[in-house]
């Protein structure tokens, strides 16, 4: 009830601010104008086209960034020499934000879906890398010694029997964080002209159609909420054995 009351209070303040003249509706449209703007986007076919375009490179970028980040994170945690070789490379590349890669994405891939996917991969990769690295590094060394004692001496056997089951919770925590980070990267990746939600927001803002901008902001929030809910259901099923 408190959460619902807080949301209602937020919407009432938002509605009142432009109507009382505290701020221009051009800069902050009241919530009551959003259904009409949403209807216009639906009937014009813009909303569905933007959602489908963004989902295409969102899902591909999320899958690639997550897979590569988890794989390299676990490998780095298991092999000390690999960790030593990559330590300074990672320290060099990690602080570079995803937006800084936009010029290279345009040069390498052109203005298209491949460039947007690349930016999303960069945005998701490091989150999953550090989550997987930390989870795999935290595996109790005694468990690895027990695996040796029972004949599971190979790297693959230890990975399947010990490392992956023991680090699943930490890895999935990183994946969940990456779900939201990928949506933020989608908007950044579409700012330079790639079709999708971000491009539609830029087009609307150039025309001062701020109600349309807010519609797509809410759309992104709703899509993230949907993907996060589905992921939590899958995660709980995967981790049921730990209860």
QUIHU-V594482 format. One record per backbone hydrogen bond with DSSP energy under -0.5 kcal/mol. CO is the residue of the C=O (numbers start at 1). NH is the residue of the N-H. Records with the same first field share a line. If there is no record, write none. Layout:
CO->NH + NH
This chain:
1->5
2->6
3->7
4->8
5->9
6->10
7->11
8->12
9->13
10->14
11->15
12->16
13->17
14->18
15->19
16->20
17->22 + 23
18->21
24->27 + 28
30->33
31->34 + 35
33->37
34->38
35->39
36->40
37->41
38->42
39->43
40->44
41->46 + 47
42->45
45->49
46->50
47->51
48->52
49->53
50->54 + 197
51->55
52->56
53->57
54->58
55->59
56->60
57->61
58->62
59->63
60->64
61->65
62->66
63->67
64->68
65->69
66->70
67->71
68->72
69->73
70->74
71->75
72->76
73->77
74->78
75->79
78->80
79->83
80->84
81->85
82->86
83->87
86->90
87->91
88->92
89->93
90->94
91->95
93->96
95->97
97->100
98->101
99->102
101->105
102->106
103->107
104->108
105->109
106->110
110->112
112->116
113->117
114->118
115->119
116->120
117->121
118->122
119->123
120->124
121->125
122->126
124->128
125->129
126->130
127->131
128->132
129->133
130->134
131->135
132->136
133->137
134->138
136->139
140->143 + 144
141->145
142->146
143->147
144->148
145->149
146->150
147->152
148->151
151->153
154->158
155->159
156->160
157->161
158->162 + 163
159->164
162->166
163->167
164->168
167->171
168->172
169->173
170->174
171->175
172->176
173->177
174->178
175->179
176->180
177->181
178->182
179->183
180->184
181->185
182->186
183->187
184->188
185->189
186->190
187->191
188->191
190->193
196->200
197->201
198->202
199->203
200->204
201->205
202->206
203->207
204->207 + 209
205->208
208->210
209->212 + 213
210->214
211->215
212->216
213->217
214->218
215->219
216->220
217->221
218->222
219->223
220->224
221->225
222->226
223->227
224->228
225->229
226->230
227->231
228->232
229->233
230->234
231->235
232->236
233->237
234->238
235->239
237->240
239->242
240->243
